[in-house]
Amino acid sequence: MASFGETDLLGPVTASLELASGFAVSGETLMCVVVAMVVLRLELQRRAGTGPDIGSRRDAGSYAHTCKRFLKECAPETAGLMACLTLAAALRARGDVVQPSDSEAWEQIKAQWPLLLTADTLLSLQAMLRLVVLLSIVLRAGISGRPAPLSEETAALWLGANTARLVLLSRTTSYMLDGPLGGILPVACEIAVMPILLVLSRGTIRRAGLTLALVAVAAACFASRNRLALCGDSSADALFTLAHSLDLLAGCTYLVRTALIERCSQDVSVGFTHLLMPIQQGLAAYYFWQAFGFAEELVGSGLPFEVLQIGSTVSFGAYLAASALYIADCYDAHAGRSNAERA
């Protein structure tokens, strides 16, 4: 699935316009991120009661100590993340393994993505990071029933999305990822997370199985009306949109659960999850905006390109907002403990 639209040969003028547009979008995105970080910083200072006039140096030292302790407690998660990135780097260093049928188009793609070789590497990294997140939950006994954002309804929707992806890949190879991290590796990651998601969502499946079925049917109807025309099988193409539609619902549910769950559930695995989920979704959002070029001949029905691009962006925003809420709550909890100690 090597980046739709990448193999089109563009003229110099079109290429220049697209490059300028890309820089404009990147600049706007960077500006939005900077503004969001400044606002978040001001809000955290307000909620935590820190600042230049309220013992900020002592609080900063306390926060640094808390961050150091958090890193020590996250040693297994850090090791897993480093192993994931090391594997990705090793596979990237190995380079091409399978010779593509269209060598000229493949060379053009590699020229456009010199570091990753192909944009599909972004989605492969996303699958690997998701596996690391769920392994952290298992390691920290997250499947024991403690409330966490990435469980119950969120896990059930994610399970549905993964099921749709695996069924799609069993029916056609048109959606297989290319590149040094493509092939069987992302498929193995998708299979590995299935039992974990099943355990995390078993309570919701028993309690609200009919509701989940109705949601899946509604998402399937929506996907059938907004599908690509990539493999020649309309039902298989609809599965691709269905998987990403359920991913979008999972991201929104994750945000809602983060806002509702009490602070007592905030342990190491939850913090690690809030750190990685925006990153992994950010990879997908970047892929769909930068490498998923619109092609009229690939539209099977409706607006599949818009659905995938906007949906991935909304999911990224949901995970980022959930992380901001979690960090703000952590600051609130720290400020409460500091006030209690001073009293």
C-alpha positions as CSV (number, residue, x, y, z in Angstrom):
1,M,0.0,0.0,0.0
2,A,2.8,2.3,-0.9
3,S,1.4,5.8,-0.4
4,F,-1.5,6.4,-2.8
5,G,-0.6,9.1,-5.4
6,E,3.2,8.9,-4.8
7,T,3.8,7.3,-8.1
8,D,2.2,10.1,-10.2
9,L,4.8,12.1,-12.2
10,L,4.1,15.7,-11.5
11,G,5.2,18.7,-13.5
12,P,7.6,21.3,-12.1
13,V,4.9,23.8,-11.5
14,T,2.6,21.3,-9.7
15,A,5.4,20.0,-7.7
16,S,6.4,23.6,-6.6
17,L,2.8,24.4,-5.6
18,E,2.5,21.2,-3.6
19,L,5.8,21.9,-1.9
20,A,4.7,25.4,-1.0
21,S,1.4,24.0,0.3
22,G,3.2,21.4,2.3
23,F,5.4,24.0,4.0
24,A,2.3,26.2,4.7
25,V,0.5,23.3,6.3
26,S,3.6,22.3,8.3
27,G,4.0,25.9,9.5
28,E,0.4,26.2,10.5
29,T,0.6,22.9,12.3
30,L,3.8,23.9,14.2
31,M,2.3,27.2,15.2
32,C,-0.8,25.5,16.5
33,V,1.3,23.0,18.5
34,V,3.4,25.9,20.0
35,V,0.3,27.8,21.0
36,A,-1.3,24.7,22.5
37,M,1.8,24.0,24.5
38,V,2.0,27.6,25.8
39,V,-1.7,27.5,26.8
40,L,-1.2,24.1,28.4
41,R,1.8,25.4,30.4
42,L,-0.1,28.4,31.7
43,E,-3.1,26.2,32.6
44,L,-0.8,23.7,34.5
45,Q,0.8,26.6,36.4
46,R,-2.6,28.0,37.3
47,R,-4.1,24.7,38.4
48,A,-0.9,23.6,40.3
49,G,-0.5,26.9,42.0
50,T,3.0,27.5,40.8
51,G,4.7,30.6,39.5
52,P,7.4,33.1,40.3
53,D,5.6,34.4,43.4
54,I,4.7,31.0,44.9
55,G,7.8,29.0,45.6
56,S,8.3,28.1,41.9
57,R,11.9,26.9,42.4
58,R,11.0,24.5,45.1
59,D,8.1,23.2,43.0
60,A,10.3,22.9,40.0
61,G,12.7,20.8,42.0
62,S,9.9,18.6,43.2
63,Y,8.6,18.1,39.7
64,A,12.1,17.2,38.5
65,H,12.3,14.6,41.3
66,T,8.9,13.3,40.3
67,C,9.9,13.0,36.6
68,K,13.1,11.2,37.6
69,R,11.1,8.7,39.8
70,F,8.7,8.2,36.9
71,L,11.5,7.3,34.5
72,K,12.9,4.8,37.0
73,E,9.5,3.2,37.4
74,C,9.0,3.1,33.6
75,A,12.2,1.1,33.1
76,P,10.4,-1.9,31.5
77,E,8.4,0.4,29.3
78,T,11.5,2.3,28.3
79,A,13.3,-1.0,27.5
80,G,10.3,-2.2,25.4
81,L,10.2,1.1,23.5
82,M,14.0,1.1,22.9
83,A,13.7,-2.5,21.6
84,C,10.9,-1.5,19.2
85,L,12.9,1.5,17.9
86,T,16.1,-0.6,17.6
87,L,14.3,-3.3,15.6
88,A,12.9,-0.5,13.3
89,A,16.3,1.0,12.9
90,A,17.9,-2.4,12.1
91,L,15.2,-3.2,9.5
92,R,15.6,0.3,8.0
93,A,19.4,-0.2,7.8
94,R,18.9,-3.5,6.0
95,G,17.1,-1.6,3.2
96,D,15.2,-3.3,0.4
97,V,14.7,-7.0,0.6
98,V,12.0,-7.7,-2.0
99,Q,12.5,-6.2,-5.5
100,P,9.3,-4.4,-6.5
101,S,7.7,-5.0,-9.9
102,D,7.9,-1.3,-10.8
103,S,11.5,-0.3,-10.1
104,E,11.2,3.2,-11.4
105,A,8.2,4.0,-9.3
106,W,9.8,2.5,-6.2
107,E,13.0,4.6,-6.7
108,Q,10.8,7.7,-6.9
109,I,9.1,6.8,-3.7
110,K,12.4,6.3,-1.9
111,A,13.6,9.6,-3.2
112,Q,10.5,11.3,-1.7
113,W,11.1,9.5,1.7
114,P,14.9,9.1,2.0
115,L,14.8,8.4,5.7
116,L,11.9,6.0,5.9
117,L,12.3,4.6,2.3
118,T,8.5,4.6,2.1
119,A,5.6,6.4,3.9
120,D,4.2,3.0,4.9
121,T,6.9,2.9,7.5
122,L,4.9,5.3,9.5
123,L,1.9,2.9,9.7
124,S,4.3,0.0,10.6
125,L,5.8,2.1,13.4
126,Q,2.2,2.8,14.6
127,A,1.4,-0.9,14.8
128,M,4.6,-1.6,16.8
129,L,4.0,1.2,19.2
130,R,0.5,0.0,19.9
131,L,1.8,-3.4,20.8
132,V,4.3,-1.8,23.2
133,V,1.5,0.2,24.9
134,L,-0.7,-2.9,25.4
135,L,2.3,-5.0,26.7
136,S,2.9,-2.3,29.3
137,I,-0.8,-2.6,30.4
138,V,-0.3,-6.4,30.7
139,L,3.0,-5.9,32.6
140,R,1.4,-3.6,35.1
141,A,-1.6,-6.0,35.6
142,G,-3.9,-3.6,33.8
143,I,-6.1,-6.5,32.9
144,S,-7.0,-7.1,36.6
145,G,-10.1,-4.9,36.4
146,R,-8.7,-1.5,37.4
147,P,-10.2,1.4,35.4
148,A,-8.0,2.7,32.7
149,P,-8.7,4.8,29.6
150,L,-7.5,2.0,27.3
151,S,-9.9,-0.6,28.4
152,E,-13.6,-1.5,28.3
153,E,-15.3,0.5,25.5
154,T,-12.1,1.8,24.1
155,A,-10.5,-1.7,23.9
156,A,-13.8,-3.1,22.4
157,L,-13.8,-0.5,19.6
158,W,-10.0,-1.0,19.0
159,L,-10.7,-4.8,18.9
160,G,-13.3,-4.3,16.2
161,A,-10.9,-2.1,14.2
162,N,-8.1,-4.7,14.4
163,T,-10.5,-7.5,13.4
164,A,-11.6,-5.5,10.3
165,R,-7.9,-5.0,9.4
166,L,-7.0,-8.6,9.7
167,V,-10.0,-9.7,7.7
168,L,-9.0,-7.2,5.0
169,L,-5.5,-8.5,4.9
170,S,-6.7,-12.1,4.7
171,R,-8.8,-11.2,1.6
172,T,-6.3,-9.1,-0.4
173,T,-2.7,-8.1,-0.4
174,S,-3.4,-4.6,-1.9
175,Y,-3.4,-3.1,1.6
176,M,-0.2,-4.7,2.8
177,L,2.4,-2.2,3.9
178,D,5.6,-1.9,1.9
179,G,9.1,-1.0,2.8
180,P,11.7,-2.4,5.2
181,L,9.1,-2.4,8.1
182,G,6.3,-3.7,6.0
183,G,5.2,-7.2,5.0
184,I,4.5,-9.6,7.9
185,L,5.8,-7.4,10.7
186,P,2.8,-5.1,11.1
187,V,0.5,-8.0,10.6
188,A,2.2,-9.9,13.4
189,C,1.8,-6.8,15.7
190,E,-1.9,-6.6,14.8
191,I,-2.4,-10.3,15.6
192,A,-0.4,-10.0,18.9
193,V,-2.6,-7.3,20.3
194,M,-5.9,-9.2,19.7
195,P,-5.9,-11.4,22.8
196,I,-4.9,-8.4,25.0
197,L,-7.7,-6.3,23.6
198,L,-10.2,-9.2,24.0
199,V,-9.3,-9.5,27.7
200,L,-9.4,-5.7,28.2
201,S,-12.9,-5.5,26.6
202,R,-14.5,-8.6,27.9
203,G,-16.6,-6.8,30.5
204,T,-18.0,-4.4,27.9
205,I,-18.7,-7.2,25.4
206,R,-20.7,-9.1,28.1
207,R,-22.5,-6.0,29.4
208,A,-23.2,-4.1,26.1
209,G,-22.7,-6.6,23.3
210,L,-25.8,-5.5,21.5
211,T,-24.8,-1.8,21.6
212,L,-21.4,-2.6,20.3
213,A,-23.0,-4.7,17.5
214,L,-25.2,-1.7,16.5
215,V,-22.2,0.6,16.5
216,A,-20.3,-1.8,14.3
217,V,-23.2,-2.1,11.9
218,A,-23.6,1.7,11.7
219,A,-19.8,2.1,11.1
220,A,-20.0,-0.6,8.4
221,C,-22.8,1.2,6.6
222,F,-20.8,4.4,6.8
223,A,-17.7,2.7,5.4
224,S,-19.6,1.2,2.5
225,R,-20.7,4.7,1.5
226,N,-17.2,6.1,1.8
227,R,-14.8,3.5,0.4
228,L,-11.8,3.4,-1.9
229,A,-11.5,1.4,-5.1
230,L,-8.0,-0.1,-4.6
231,C,-8.4,-3.9,-4.8
232,G,-11.5,-4.3,-7.0
233,D,-13.5,-5.8,-4.2
234,S,-16.0,-3.2,-2.8
235,S,-16.5,-5.1,0.5
236,A,-12.8,-5.4,1.1
237,D,-12.3,-1.7,0.3
238,A,-15.0,-0.9,2.8
239,L,-13.2,-2.8,5.5
240,F,-10.3,-0.4,5.2
241,T,-12.6,2.6,6.0
242,L,-14.4,0.6,8.6
243,A,-11.1,-0.1,10.5
244,H,-10.2,3.6,10.6
245,S,-13.8,4.6,11.5
246,L,-13.7,2.4,14.5
247,D,-10.2,3.7,15.4
248,L,-11.8,7.2,15.4
249,L,-14.5,6.1,17.8
250,A,-11.9,4.4,20.0
251,G,-9.9,7.7,20.2
252,C,-13.0,9.7,21.2
253,T,-14.0,7.1,23.7
254,Y,-10.5,7.2,25.1
255,L,-10.8,10.9,25.7
256,V,-14.2,10.5,27.4
257,R,-12.9,7.8,29.7
258,T,-9.8,9.9,30.6
259,A,-12.1,12.7,31.7
260,L,-14.3,10.5,33.8
261,I,-11.8,8.2,35.5
262,E,-10.7,9.1,39.0
263,R,-7.1,9.9,39.9
264,C,-6.6,6.7,41.8
265,S,-6.2,4.8,38.5
266,Q,-3.3,6.9,37.4
267,D,-0.3,4.5,37.6
268,V,2.8,4.0,35.5
269,S,1.1,2.1,32.6
270,V,-1.6,4.8,32.4
271,G,1.0,7.6,32.2
272,F,3.0,5.6,29.6
273,T,-0.2,5.1,27.6
274,H,-0.9,8.8,27.6
275,L,2.6,9.4,26.4
276,L,2.6,7.0,23.4
277,M,-1.0,7.1,22.2
278,P,-0.7,10.7,20.7
279,I,2.6,9.7,19.1
280,Q,1.3,6.6,17.4
281,Q,-1.8,8.4,16.2
282,G,0.3,11.3,15.0
283,L,2.2,9.0,12.7
284,A,-1.1,7.9,11.1
285,A,-2.3,11.5,10.8
286,Y,0.9,12.6,9.1
287,Y,0.7,9.6,6.7
288,F,-2.8,10.4,5.6
289,W,-2.1,14.1,5.0
290,Q,1.3,13.9,3.5
291,A,1.4,10.5,1.6
292,F,-2.2,9.8,0.9
293,G,-2.6,11.9,-2.2
294,F,-6.0,12.3,-3.7
295,A,-6.6,10.3,-6.8
296,E,-10.0,10.4,-8.5
297,E,-9.7,6.9,-9.9
298,L,-9.2,5.4,-6.4
299,V,-12.6,6.8,-5.2
300,G,-15.0,3.9,-4.9
301,S,-17.9,5.8,-3.2
302,G,-18.4,8.9,-1.2
303,L,-15.4,10.8,0.3
304,P,-12.9,8.2,1.5
305,F,-9.9,10.4,1.3
306,E,-11.6,13.1,3.4
307,V,-12.9,10.6,5.9
308,L,-9.4,9.1,6.4
309,Q,-7.6,12.4,6.6
310,I,-10.1,14.2,8.9
311,G,-10.7,11.1,11.0
312,S,-7.0,10.5,11.7
313,T,-6.6,14.1,12.7
314,V,-9.6,14.1,15.0
315,S,-8.2,10.9,16.6
316,F,-4.9,12.6,17.1
317,G,-6.6,15.6,18.7
318,A,-8.5,13.3,21.0
319,Y,-5.4,11.4,22.3
320,L,-3.5,14.7,22.7
321,A,-6.4,16.3,24.6
322,A,-6.6,13.2,26.9
323,S,-2.9,13.5,27.6
324,A,-3.3,17.2,28.5
325,L,-6.1,16.3,30.9
326,Y,-4.0,13.6,32.5
327,I,-1.0,15.9,33.0
328,A,-3.3,18.6,34.4
329,D,-4.8,16.1,36.9
330,C,-1.3,14.9,37.9
331,Y,-0.3,18.5,38.6
332,D,-3.5,19.0,40.6
333,A,-2.8,15.9,42.6
334,H,0.8,17.0,43.2
335,A,-0.4,20.5,44.3
336,G,-2.9,18.9,46.7
337,R,-0.1,16.8,48.3
338,S,2.2,19.8,48.6
339,N,-0.5,21.9,50.3
340,A,-1.3,19.1,52.7
341,E,2.4,18.7,53.6
342,R,2.7,22.5,54.2
343,A,-0.4,22.5,56.4
